């Protein structure tokens, strides 16, 4: 056997050993598969890097948006705080002005009424001067009546009206009873006489009327010489 035949026989034995399991594994295929696996690993790593970069960028964007929103809310808060401060100051100024106006209104509430009463005061002064000058009584009386009429008109224009109480049932809301007396004209519990006139200011009592009320009709006097009834009281005078 020469060298060529010996090499052929060895090659045949090697081929027989490789195919002993019935699978032929080429060397070139193994290298290509390994290269493909490496490429896939690299691509997966790059994909993971890209995904992480995108997630990081998304988070940064969200953080930036949140910061902008926080800044906007803080600006809005400051604006509302400033607005509230101005309103509080305006309310305080309004309260002070209202208090001053209320005091002025109370202080000068009677100015119009007093202005209307000034002519009455002037007329009273002239009446006193006429009386001191020794004028006749009739002229003085007429002058006083005119002054009284003018004063009553001024009060009525201001809403003050006198009460009419005589003959009316006693009313604790309008009357003040000073005493009680029998009356043949007025039934019990009615006003007999007016001691001091009462006045109304619109629908409210300005001053209660001081009155005398009736206790009913007086008892009939006993006839002279009439026999004294048993048990009658005896008035003993010292």
WOQUISUL-V516148 format. One record per run of one state. SS is the DSSP state (@ for helix, = for strand, . for the rest). FROM is the first residue (numbers start at 0). TO is the last residue. If there is no record, write none. Layout:
# WOQUISUL-V516148
ss/from/to
SS/FROM/TO
SS/FROM/TO
This chain:
# WOQUISUL-V516148
ss/from/to
./0/1
@/2/20
./21/25
@/26/106
./107/109
@/110/131
./132/135
@/136/156
./157/158
=/159/161
./162/167
=/168/168
./169/173
=/174/180
./181/188
=/189/195
./196/197
=/198/200
./201/202
=/203/206
./207/207
=/208/213
./214/237
